[in-house]
Amino acid sequence: MRSIMLQNLNWVFKSQVIKFIKRFFKDPYRNEDRKWIKKLANENNINIKVKLKILSKLL
């Protein structure tokens, strides 16, 4: 039962990560969103692509 719940949680989490990638890195989303995420990453010294790769390996 627990493994089924974890699999469902992973699936839901993966779908949210995909939505995040689409919103901030793919068309046709707003250019303002892309600018905002790039500014946030620069100000906090975050490499979003590296973080997403690490996260993908954990899921």
PyMOL Python script that loads the backbone (N, CA, C, O; Angstrom):
from pymol import cmd

cmd.read_pdbstr("""\
ATOM      1  N   MET A   1       0.821  -1.193   0.000  1.00  0.00           N
ATOM      2  CA  MET A   1       0.000   0.000   0.000  1.00  0.00           C
ATOM      3  C   MET A   1       0.865   1.256   0.000  1.00  0.00           C
ATOM      4  O   MET A   1       0.611   2.195  -0.755  1.00  0.00           O
ATOM      5  N   ARG A   2       1.885   1.266   0.852  1.00  0.00           N
ATOM      6  CA  ARG A   2       2.766   2.434   0.947  1.00  0.00           C
ATOM      7  C   ARG A   2       3.498   2.692  -0.365  1.00  0.00           C
ATOM      8  O   ARG A   2       3.653   3.844  -0.770  1.00  0.00           O
ATOM      9  N   SER A   3       3.951   1.627  -1.037  1.00  0.00           N
ATOM     10  CA  SER A   3       4.664   1.816  -2.300  1.00  0.00           C
ATOM     11  C   SER A   3       3.747   2.388  -3.378  1.00  0.00           C
ATOM     12  O   SER A   3       4.189   3.167  -4.221  1.00  0.00           O
ATOM     13  N   ILE A   4       2.484   2.006  -3.352  1.00  0.00           N
ATOM     14  CA  ILE A   4       1.523   2.570  -4.312  1.00  0.00           C
ATOM     15  C   ILE A   4       1.342   4.057  -4.055  1.00  0.00           C
ATOM     16  O   ILE A   4       1.275   4.854  -4.990  1.00  0.00           O
ATOM     17  N   MET A   5       1.265   4.426  -2.785  1.00  0.00           N
ATOM     18  CA  MET A   5       1.115   5.846  -2.439  1.00  0.00           C
ATOM     19  C   MET A   5       2.346   6.634  -2.872  1.00  0.00           C
ATOM     20  O   MET A   5       2.224   7.744  -3.391  1.00  0.00           O
ATOM     21  N   LEU A   6       3.529   6.066  -2.661  1.00  0.00           N
ATOM     22  CA  LEU A   6       4.759   6.754  -3.070  1.00  0.00           C
ATOM     23  C   LEU A   6       4.846   6.872  -4.586  1.00  0.00           C
ATOM     24  O   LEU A   6       5.298   7.894  -5.101  1.00  0.00           O
ATOM     25  N   GLN A   7       4.421   5.843  -5.301  1.00  0.00           N
ATOM     26  CA  GLN A   7       4.423   5.905  -6.761  1.00  0.00           C
ATOM     27  C   GLN A   7       3.481   6.993  -7.244  1.00  0.00           C
ATOM     28  O   GLN A   7       3.810   7.736  -8.169  1.00  0.00           O
ATOM     29  N   ASN A   8       2.316   7.091  -6.627  1.00  0.00           N
ATOM     30  CA  ASN A   8       1.370   8.135  -6.999  1.00  0.00           C
ATOM     31  C   ASN A   8       1.928   9.514  -6.684  1.00  0.00           C
ATOM     32  O   ASN A   8       1.768  10.449  -7.468  1.00  0.00           O
ATOM     33  N   LEU A   9       2.578   9.638  -5.543  1.00  0.00           N
ATOM     34  CA  LEU A   9       3.178  10.912  -5.162  1.00  0.00           C
ATOM     35  C   LEU A   9       4.276  11.294  -6.155  1.00  0.00           C
ATOM     36  O   LEU A   9       4.364  12.449  -6.571  1.00  0.00           O
ATOM     37  N   ASN A  10       5.107  10.332  -6.531  1.00  0.00           N
ATOM     38  CA  ASN A  10       6.155  10.601  -7.520  1.00  0.00           C
ATOM     39  C   ASN A  10       5.555  11.049  -8.842  1.00  0.00           C
ATOM     40  O   ASN A  10       6.056  11.980  -9.472  1.00  0.00           O
ATOM     41  N   TRP A  11       4.482  10.388  -9.265  1.00  0.00           N
ATOM     42  CA  TRP A  11       3.837  10.757 -10.522  1.00  0.00           C
ATOM     43  C   TRP A  11       3.302  12.178 -10.451  1.00  0.00           C
ATOM     44  O   TRP A  11       3.493  12.956 -11.385  1.00  0.00           O
ATOM     45  N   VAL A  12       2.636  12.526  -9.360  1.00  0.00           N
ATOM     46  CA  VAL A  12       2.087  13.880  -9.184  1.00  0.00           C
ATOM     47  C   VAL A  12       3.224  14.892  -9.158  1.00  0.00           C
ATOM     48  O   VAL A  12       3.132  15.949  -9.783  1.00  0.00           O
ATOM     49  N   PHE A  13       4.278  14.578  -8.449  1.00  0.00           N
ATOM     50  CA  PHE A  13       5.412  15.491  -8.353  1.00  0.00           C
ATOM     51  C   PHE A  13       6.070  15.679  -9.716  1.00  0.00           C
ATOM     52  O   PHE A  13       6.427  16.797 -10.088  1.00  0.00           O
ATOM     53  N   LYS A  14       6.228  14.591 -10.456  1.00  0.00           N
ATOM     54  CA  LYS A  14       6.807  14.673 -11.798  1.00  0.00           C
ATOM     55  C   LYS A  14       5.959  15.556 -12.700  1.00  0.00           C
ATOM     56  O   LYS A  14       6.495  16.347 -13.477  1.00  0.00           O
ATOM     57  N   SER A  15       4.649  15.427 -12.604  1.00  0.00           N
ATOM     58  CA  SER A  15       3.788  16.254 -13.448  1.00  0.00           C
ATOM     59  C   SER A  15       3.933  17.736 -13.090  1.00  0.00           C
ATOM     60  O   SER A  15       3.850  18.593 -13.969  1.00  0.00           O
ATOM     61  N   GLN A  16       4.147  18.043 -11.814  1.00  0.00           N
ATOM     62  CA  GLN A  16       4.346  19.435 -11.410  1.00  0.00           C
ATOM     63  C   GLN A  16       5.686  19.969 -11.902  1.00  0.00           C
ATOM     64  O   GLN A  16       5.792  21.137 -12.273  1.00  0.00           O
ATOM     65  N   VAL A  17       6.698  19.125 -11.905  1.00  0.00           N
ATOM     66  CA  VAL A  17       8.005  19.526 -12.433  1.00  0.00           C
ATOM     67  C   VAL A  17       7.890  19.821 -13.927  1.00  0.00           C
ATOM     68  O   VAL A  17       8.472  20.789 -14.417  1.00  0.00           O
ATOM     69  N   ILE A  18       7.152  19.001 -14.639  1.00  0.00           N
ATOM     70  CA  ILE A  18       6.950  19.222 -16.074  1.00  0.00           C
ATOM     71  C   ILE A  18       6.238  20.552 -16.306  1.00  0.00           C
ATOM     72  O   ILE A  18       6.604  21.307 -17.207  1.00  0.00           O
ATOM     73  N   LYS A  19       5.231  20.836 -15.499  1.00  0.00           N
ATOM     74  CA  LYS A  19       4.530  22.119 -15.618  1.00  0.00           C
ATOM     75  C   LYS A  19       5.483  23.288 -15.355  1.00  0.00           C
ATOM     76  O   LYS A  19       5.423  24.306 -16.045  1.00  0.00           O
ATOM     77  N   PHE A  20       6.350  23.144 -14.372  1.00  0.00           N
ATOM     78  CA  PHE A  20       7.331  24.175 -14.050  1.00  0.00           C
ATOM     79  C   PHE A  20       8.246  24.428 -15.248  1.00  0.00           C
ATOM     80  O   PHE A  20       8.477  25.576 -15.630  1.00  0.00           O
ATOM     81  N   ILE A  21       8.759  23.364 -15.829  1.00  0.00           N
ATOM     82  CA  ILE A  21       9.660  23.484 -16.982  1.00  0.00           C
ATOM     83  C   ILE A  21       8.944  24.160 -18.147  1.00  0.00           C
ATOM     84  O   ILE A  21       9.492  25.053 -18.793  1.00  0.00           O
ATOM     85  N   LYS A  22       7.724  23.728 -18.404  1.00  0.00           N
ATOM     86  CA  LYS A  22       6.971  24.341 -19.505  1.00  0.00           C
ATOM     87  C   LYS A  22       6.729  25.827 -19.252  1.00  0.00           C
ATOM     88  O   LYS A  22       6.838  26.644 -20.166  1.00  0.00           O
ATOM     89  N   ARG A  23       6.401  26.170 -18.015  1.00  0.00           N
ATOM     90  CA  ARG A  23       6.078  27.570 -17.718  1.00  0.00           C
ATOM     91  C   ARG A  23       7.283  28.488 -17.854  1.00  0.00           C
ATOM     92  O   ARG A  23       7.166  29.590 -18.391  1.00  0.00           O
ATOM     93  N   PHE A  24       8.437  28.046 -17.376  1.00  0.00           N
ATOM     94  CA  PHE A  24       9.581  28.944 -17.319  1.00  0.00           C
ATOM     95  C   PHE A  24      10.609  28.751 -18.425  1.00  0.00           C
ATOM     96  O   PHE A  24      11.497  29.587 -18.590  1.00  0.00           O
ATOM     97  N   PHE A  25      10.506  27.663 -19.185  1.00  0.00           N
ATOM     98  CA  PHE A  25      11.543  27.415 -20.186  1.00  0.00           C
ATOM     99  C   PHE A  25      11.030  27.111 -21.583  1.00  0.00           C
ATOM    100  O   PHE A  25      11.830  27.004 -22.512  1.00  0.00           O
ATOM    101  N   LYS A  26       9.745  26.970 -21.762  1.00  0.00           N
ATOM    102  CA  LYS A  26       9.206  26.616 -23.084  1.00  0.00           C
ATOM    103  C   LYS A  26       8.210  27.661 -23.554  1.00  0.00           C
ATOM    104  O   LYS A  26       7.645  28.405 -22.753  1.00  0.00           O
ATOM    105  N   ASP A  27       8.003  27.707 -24.862  1.00  0.00           N
ATOM    106  CA  ASP A  27       6.954  28.550 -25.428  1.00  0.00           C
ATOM    107  C   ASP A  27       5.624  27.841 -25.249  1.00  0.00           C
ATOM    108  O   ASP A  27       5.631  26.615 -25.143  1.00  0.00           O
ATOM    109  N   PRO A  28       4.543  28.483 -25.209  1.00  0.00           N
ATOM    110  CA  PRO A  28       4.213  29.875 -25.494  1.00  0.00           C
ATOM    111  C   PRO A  28       4.042  30.731 -24.240  1.00  0.00           C
ATOM    112  O   PRO A  28       3.349  31.747 -24.284  1.00  0.00           O
ATOM    113  N   TYR A  29       4.654  30.347 -23.134  1.00  0.00           N
ATOM    114  CA  TYR A  29       4.443  31.099 -21.899  1.00  0.00           C
ATOM    115  C   TYR A  29       5.053  32.484 -21.967  1.00  0.00           C
ATOM    116  O   TYR A  29       5.849  32.791 -22.854  1.00  0.00           O
ATOM    117  N   ARG A  30       4.667  33.305 -21.023  1.00  0.00           N
ATOM    118  CA  ARG A  30       5.032  34.722 -21.030  1.00  0.00           C
ATOM    119  C   ARG A  30       6.530  34.939 -20.812  1.00  0.00           C
ATOM    120  O   ARG A  30       7.167  34.262 -20.005  1.00  0.00           O
ATOM    121  N   ASN A  31       7.058  35.884 -21.542  1.00  0.00           N
ATOM    122  CA  ASN A  31       8.457  36.242 -21.414  1.00  0.00           C
ATOM    123  C   ASN A  31       8.755  36.782 -20.015  1.00  0.00           C
ATOM    124  O   ASN A  31       9.866  36.615 -19.512  1.00  0.00           O
ATOM    125  N   GLU A  32       7.773  37.427 -19.384  1.00  0.00           N
ATOM    126  CA  GLU A  32       7.960  37.961 -18.032  1.00  0.00           C
ATOM    127  C   GLU A  32       8.267  36.843 -17.037  1.00  0.00           C
ATOM    128  O   GLU A  32       9.071  37.021 -16.121  1.00  0.00           O
ATOM    129  N   ASP A  33       7.622  35.693 -17.223  1.00  0.00           N
ATOM    130  CA  ASP A  33       7.887  34.557 -16.329  1.00  0.00           C
ATOM    131  C   ASP A  33       9.328  34.082 -16.474  1.00  0.00           C
ATOM    132  O   ASP A  33      10.001  33.785 -15.487  1.00  0.00           O
ATOM    133  N   ARG A  34       9.778  34.016 -17.697  1.00  0.00           N
ATOM    134  CA  ARG A  34      11.165  33.577 -17.931  1.00  0.00           C
ATOM    135  C   ARG A  34      12.165  34.564 -17.338  1.00  0.00           C
ATOM    136  O   ARG A  34      13.154  34.164 -16.723  1.00  0.00           O
ATOM    137  N   LYS A  35      11.904  35.847 -17.526  1.00  0.00           N
ATOM    138  CA  LYS A  35      12.794  36.865 -16.958  1.00  0.00           C
ATOM    139  C   LYS A  35      12.823  36.768 -15.437  1.00  0.00           C
ATOM    140  O   LYS A  35      13.879  36.871 -14.814  1.00  0.00           O
ATOM    141  N   TRP A  36      11.635  36.568 -14.849  1.00  0.00           N
ATOM    142  CA  TRP A  36      11.543  36.494 -13.397  1.00  0.00           C
ATOM    143  C   TRP A  36      12.349  35.318 -12.847  1.00  0.00           C
ATOM    144  O   TRP A  36      13.094  35.480 -11.881  1.00  0.00           O
ATOM    145  N   ILE A  37      12.208  34.139 -13.448  1.00  0.00           N
ATOM    146  CA  ILE A  37      12.901  32.961 -12.935  1.00  0.00           C
ATOM    147  C   ILE A  37      14.411  33.089 -13.141  1.00  0.00           C
ATOM    148  O   ILE A  37      15.189  32.650 -12.294  1.00  0.00           O
ATOM    149  N   LYS A  38      14.826  33.681 -14.250  1.00  0.00           N
ATOM    150  CA  LYS A  38      16.264  33.883 -14.475  1.00  0.00           C
ATOM    151  C   LYS A  38      16.839  34.857 -13.461  1.00  0.00           C
ATOM    152  O   LYS A  38      17.939  34.649 -12.950  1.00  0.00           O
ATOM    153  N   LYS A  39      16.103  35.914 -13.171  1.00  0.00           N
ATOM    154  CA  LYS A  39      16.559  36.895 -12.177  1.00  0.00           C
ATOM    155  C   LYS A  39      16.648  36.242 -10.795  1.00  0.00           C
ATOM    156  O   LYS A  39      17.633  36.428 -10.081  1.00  0.00           O
ATOM    157  N   LEU A  40      15.635  35.491 -10.426  1.00  0.00           N
ATOM    158  CA  LEU A  40      15.630  34.799  -9.142  1.00  0.00           C
ATOM    159  C   LEU A  40      16.827  33.848  -9.029  1.00  0.00           C
ATOM    160  O   LEU A  40      17.505  33.810  -8.003  1.00  0.00           O
ATOM    161  N   ALA A  41      17.073  33.099 -10.073  1.00  0.00           N
ATOM    162  CA  ALA A  41      18.192  32.149 -10.075  1.00  0.00           C
ATOM    163  C   ALA A  41      19.527  32.879  -9.969  1.00  0.00           C
ATOM    164  O   ALA A  41      20.405  32.455  -9.218  1.00  0.00           O
ATOM    165  N   ASN A  42      19.687  33.966 -10.709  1.00  0.00           N
ATOM    166  CA  ASN A  42      20.940  34.726 -10.658  1.00  0.00           C
ATOM    167  C   ASN A  42      21.172  35.344  -9.289  1.00  0.00           C
ATOM    168  O   ASN A  42      22.282  35.296  -8.759  1.00  0.00           O
ATOM    169  N   GLU A  43      20.130  35.920  -8.721  1.00  0.00           N
ATOM    170  CA  GLU A  43      20.262  36.567  -7.414  1.00  0.00           C
ATOM    171  C   GLU A  43      20.600  35.577  -6.304  1.00  0.00           C
ATOM    172  O   GLU A  43      21.228  35.943  -5.310  1.00  0.00           O
ATOM    173  N   ASN A  44      20.188  34.342  -6.473  1.00  0.00           N
ATOM    174  CA  ASN A  44      20.404  33.325  -5.443  1.00  0.00           C
ATOM    175  C   ASN A  44      21.447  32.292  -5.833  1.00  0.00           C
ATOM    176  O   ASN A  44      21.604  31.268  -5.168  1.00  0.00           O
ATOM    177  N   ASN A  45      22.161  32.573  -6.927  1.00  0.00           N
ATOM    178  CA  ASN A  45      23.234  31.697  -7.402  1.00  0.00           C
ATOM    179  C   ASN A  45      22.743  30.245  -7.550  1.00  0.00           C
ATOM    180  O   ASN A  45      23.344  29.313  -7.016  1.00  0.00           O
ATOM    181  N   ILE A  46      21.646  30.083  -8.282  1.00  0.00           N
ATOM    182  CA  ILE A  46      21.041  28.770  -8.495  1.00  0.00           C
ATOM    183  C   ILE A  46      21.106  28.430  -9.979  1.00  0.00           C
ATOM    184  O   ILE A  46      20.731  29.238 -10.829  1.00  0.00           O
ATOM    185  N   ASN A  47      21.582  27.239 -10.275  1.00  0.00           N
ATOM    186  CA  ASN A  47      21.542  26.736 -11.635  1.00  0.00           C
ATOM    187  C   ASN A  47      20.327  25.811 -11.720  1.00  0.00           C
ATOM    188  O   ASN A  47      20.381  24.654 -11.304  1.00  0.00           O
ATOM    189  N   ILE A  48      19.255  26.330 -12.255  1.00  0.00           N
ATOM    190  CA  ILE A  48      17.988  25.606 -12.254  1.00  0.00           C
ATOM    191  C   ILE A  48      18.078  24.300 -13.040  1.00  0.00           C
ATOM    192  O   ILE A  48      17.518  23.288 -12.618  1.00  0.00           O
ATOM    193  N   LYS A  49      18.765  24.310 -14.158  1.00  0.00           N
ATOM    194  CA  LYS A  49      18.861  23.090 -14.963  1.00  0.00           C
ATOM    195  C   LYS A  49      19.572  21.978 -14.200  1.00  0.00           C
ATOM    196  O   LYS A  49      19.170  20.817 -14.276  1.00  0.00           O
ATOM    197  N   VAL A  50      20.617  22.325 -13.469  1.00  0.00           N
ATOM    198  CA  VAL A  50      21.333  21.327 -12.664  1.00  0.00           C
ATOM    199  C   VAL A  50      20.421  20.802 -11.558  1.00  0.00           C
ATOM    200  O   VAL A  50      20.366  19.598 -11.307  1.00  0.00           O
ATOM    201  N   LYS A  51      19.711  21.711 -10.903  1.00  0.00           N
ATOM    202  CA  LYS A  51      18.800  21.306  -9.825  1.00  0.00           C
ATOM    203  C   LYS A  51      17.706  20.384 -10.350  1.00  0.00           C
ATOM    204  O   LYS A  51      17.352  19.405  -9.693  1.00  0.00           O
ATOM    205  N   LEU A  52      17.172  20.686 -11.521  1.00  0.00           N
ATOM    206  CA  LEU A  52      16.128  19.844 -12.105  1.00  0.00           C
ATOM    207  C   LEU A  52      16.660  18.462 -12.481  1.00  0.00           C
ATOM    208  O   LEU A  52      15.948  17.466 -12.347  1.00  0.00           O
ATOM    209  N   LYS A  53      17.912  18.396 -12.951  1.00  0.00           N
ATOM    210  CA  LYS A  53      18.511  17.091 -13.268  1.00  0.00           C
ATOM    211  C   LYS A  53      18.658  16.243 -12.007  1.00  0.00           C
ATOM    212  O   LYS A  53      18.365  15.047 -12.014  1.00  0.00           O
ATOM    213  N   ILE A  54      19.113  16.874 -10.928  1.00  0.00           N
ATOM    214  CA  ILE A  54      19.254  16.158  -9.659  1.00  0.00           C
ATOM    215  C   ILE A  54      17.884  15.669  -9.188  1.00  0.00           C
ATOM    216  O   ILE A  54      17.734  14.520  -8.773  1.00  0.00           O
ATOM    217  N   LEU A  55      16.908  16.535  -9.254  1.00  0.00           N
ATOM    218  CA  LEU A  55      15.562  16.169  -8.835  1.00  0.00           C
ATOM    219  C   LEU A  55      15.014  15.013  -9.667  1.00  0.00           C
ATOM    220  O   LEU A  55      14.389  14.099  -9.130  1.00  0.00           O
ATOM    221  N   SER A  56      15.249  15.054 -10.973  1.00  0.00           N
ATOM    222  CA  SER A  56      14.766  13.985 -11.863  1.00  0.00           C
ATOM    223  C   SER A  56      15.354  12.631 -11.480  1.00  0.00           C
ATOM    224  O   SER A  56      14.674  11.607 -11.556  1.00  0.00           O
ATOM    225  N   LYS A  57      16.601  12.630 -11.074  1.00  0.00           N
ATOM    226  CA  LYS A  57      17.248  11.369 -10.672  1.00  0.00           C
ATOM    227  C   LYS A  57      16.638  10.816  -9.386  1.00  0.00           C
ATOM    228  O   LYS A  57      16.626   9.605  -9.165  1.00  0.00           O
ATOM    229  N   LEU A  58      16.137  11.705  -8.552  1.00  0.00           N
ATOM    230  CA  LEU A  58      15.537  11.267  -7.283  1.00  0.00           C
ATOM    231  C   LEU A  58      14.121  10.737  -7.449  1.00  0.00           C
ATOM    232  O   LEU A  58      13.623  10.002  -6.596  1.00  0.00           O
ATOM    233  N   LEU A  59      13.476  11.110  -8.542  1.00  0.00           N
ATOM    234  CA  LEU A  59      12.086  10.690  -8.727  1.00  0.00           C
ATOM    235  C   LEU A  59      11.983   9.357  -9.408  1.00  0.00           C
ATOM    236  O   LEU A  59      10.878   8.864  -9.637  1.00  0.00           O
TER     237      LEU A  59
END
""", "prot")
cmd.dss("prot")
cmd.show_as("cartoon", "prot")
cmd.util.cbc("prot")
cmd.orient("prot")
